[in-house]
């Protein structure tokens, strides 16, 4: 981990779901010379920061102007973004997810600073053009929502300007786990389902509107956040790693298989109701995602540490049932 031990580490979106989980993982490696940047706003996201160890915090809209005074930043994890797939304000998404990333990446390149940023599996759209992180023809991809397109814009910009040879872009698939409770409607199905099952003994899943998939048998690549941050740190610490990387388990699972361990952990019978999907989502719904992680594994990564049942059980028993957040002092 010599790269991360040199100078200060900047984590944008560091109070958010994956960002705070990343800081937790860095802390557990003994690293705390960390600058966190985020928009704290008026929700409870700040609670993710309370157990963490870091050197300083700066609001995201002040970050660019203050970078030169922040000390010797040698690694940047740019995870800050509006991640709402239902966000309709295109101007806001372009400014926040695209323009901001361009400015920060250019600064990093000028300073010879390691830059690892969050792209998204949403850039793949419905998957009709494949989900191959080794395919150089990024222009073929057709994101289904403006969030995915805002991420796609920077991938294209970085490729056109030769930046992808020097940066690492992370295409996170369906990440779930502790520290996501502030995300509202963007929380994972595990988080939402836990509350339903605990309170009613039942859970609602969307019906399928695709003839090839039965209700609840739609498939996604679900990735535990503890695995996601290990992958992220590995790529930041691997000098030869550059370009785009799929970060997923490499195995598609059904929604039914996702929620079943919740019932089992709570000692309840599986009771699932299939409900209508809102019209606004039907034309943009992904029925199958599965990360091809060949490129990640070829970089030297050893593979996921958590199976889906193990991950869901850990999340439910250690965090959701106890209302805990990730704390570097504990596992």
Secondary structure, DSSP 8 states (H G I E B T S, - for coil): -TTTTSSEEEEETTTSHHHHHHHHHHHHTT---EEEEE--TTSSTTHHHHT---SEEEEHHHHHHHGGGS--EEEEEE--S---TT---HHHHIIIIIIHHHHHHHHHHHTT-EEEEE--GGGGTTSTT---TT-S-GGG---SSHHHHHHHHHHHHHHHTTGGGT-EEEEE-EEE-TT-GGGGGGS-HHHHHHHHHHHHS-EEEE---STTS-TT--EE-EEEHHHHHHHHHHHHT-TT--EEEEES-S--EEHHHHHHHHHHHTT----EEEE---HHHHTT--SB-----HHHHHTT----S--HHHHHHHHIIIIITTT----TT--
